[in-house]
Amino acid sequence: MNALLVRVQPRGDRPAGRGTAGPDGPGRPERPGDTGDPERLELDAFCAVTHLHPDLVRRLVALGLLDAETDPGGRYVLEARAVARAGRIERLRRDLGITYTASGVVLDLLDRIDDLERLLRAARPARGEVLHRWT
């Protein structure tokens, strides 16, 4: 299994001369696809990280599986946390054969299970009970 590691570096910790001024002047991103905000990725950067085709990402956005905003130029901008969600969607499709349209229901149920397990762990820590994660 291939692991995807993404390192997000806060703006203040960037090496000198990187990310502070691009070809468009001060405050503009230096690399294409970089929004200048480490929490957000333009479509091209998102696709490079997830190894997904841009048309597939647009389809996932249209199905409501990924949340995206549009910038003033009309390009999609996705949050960095959507990378994990896209990976989960692809694993459901590849490993279990779940269609993209059905993935929404499965993801909602998995999120609900995570929430319930979190509540259960918070309610029973003193009793020493062991809760096994199912997802």
ABEGO torsion letter per residue (X at the ends): XBBBBBBBBBAAABBBGBGABBAAEBGBBABBGBAGBAABBBAAAAAAAAGBBAAAAAAAAAAGABBBBBBAAGBBBBBAAAAAAAAAAAAAAAAAGBBAAAAAAAAAAAAAAAAAAAAAAAAAAAAGBBBBBAX
